[in-house]
Every structure is written in C-alpha cells, then in structure tokens.
Amino acid sequence: MAHVLEQRRREFTTGRRCARQARARPGLPRVPVLVGPSGEPLWPDGVVGAISHCAGYRDAAVERAGPIWSTAVRQ
C-alpha cells in the first residue's frame, strides 16, 4: 500500500507542476491552483484547466476562460 500512496503523491505533484508551467504563459494569473475537497484543482477566476495523470504520463491544459473551439478527426 505504501507504494500506491507514493505513486499517487508523485502523480499529484508532477500534475501540479505541469499546471504551473502551463500557467506561466503571459497573461495568465500567477496564483496557486488550490485543491478542492475531492482533490480537484480549483482554478483562479478567469482561468479554466485540466490536469491528467496516469501511469507514466502527466499533463495539464490551462487557458483563459471564455469560448473554446475544438475539432477532432477520427480515422
């Protein structure tokens, strides 16, 4: 169980590091991303984002709040 807890701690820590790096873009507020009651990120006003982590992979996407357009292609 200790290994699972350590792995989860590393996932959390590196996911948050990704979020800090993504938030370093000019124009985004440089404030901490707090932790909600279920461990979810609490983004500052005017910011939206997501943190993803799984075995061997961590990622974060952060952007100013507002309309978002997306396109996907399935092949």
C-alpha positions in Angstrom: 0.0 0.0 0.0 2.9 2.4 0.7 4.0 2.1 -2.9 0.5 3.0 -4.1 0.4 6.1 -1.9 3.9 7.2 -3.1 2.9 6.7 -6.7 -0.3 8.8 -6.2 1.8 11.5 -4.5 4.2 11.6 -7.5 1.2 11.8 -9.9 -0.3 14.6 -8.0 3.0 16.6 -7.6 4.0 16.3 -11.3 0.5 17.1 -12.5 0.5 20.3 -10.4 4.0 21.1 -11.8 2.6 20.8 -15.3 -0.2 23.1 -14.4 2.3 25.7 -13.0 4.3 25.5 -16.2 1.3 25.9 -18.4 0.1 28.8 -16.3 3.4 30.6 -16.8 2.2 31.9 -20.1 2.0 35.6 -20.3 -1.5 36.9 -19.5 -2.5 34.1 -17.1 -2.5 34.9 -13.4 0.4 33.6 -11.4 -1.5 32.3 -8.4 -1.6 28.9 -6.8 -4.0 26.3 -8.1 -5.7 25.3 -4.8 -7.0 21.8 -4.0 -10.8 21.2 -3.7 -12.5 18.8 -1.3 -12.2 15.9 -3.7 -8.6 16.7 -4.7 -9.8 18.6 -7.8 -7.9 21.7 -9.0 -9.6 25.0 -8.1 -8.6 27.3 -10.9 -8.5 31.1 -10.2 -11.2 33.3 -11.6 -10.9 33.8 -15.3 -9.0 30.5 -15.9 -10.1 27.0 -16.9 -7.9 24.0 -17.0 -7.5 20.3 -16.6 -4.8 18.0 -15.1 -4.4 14.4 -16.3 -2.2 11.7 -14.8 -1.9 8.0 -15.4 0.9 5.5 -15.3 4.0 7.2 -16.8 2.1 10.3 -18.1 1.2 13.7 -16.7 -0.3 16.7 -18.5 -2.1 19.9 -17.9 -4.0 22.3 -20.1 -4.7 25.8 -18.9 -6.4 28.7 -20.7 -8.2 32.0 -20.1 -11.9 31.4 -19.5 -14.2 32.1 -22.5 -15.4 30.4 -25.6 -13.3 27.3 -26.6 -13.5 25.6 -30.0 -12.2 22.2 -30.7 -12.0 19.9 -33.7 -11.3 16.2 -33.7 -10.9 13.8 -36.6 -11.4 10.1 -36.2 -9.6 7.9 -38.7 
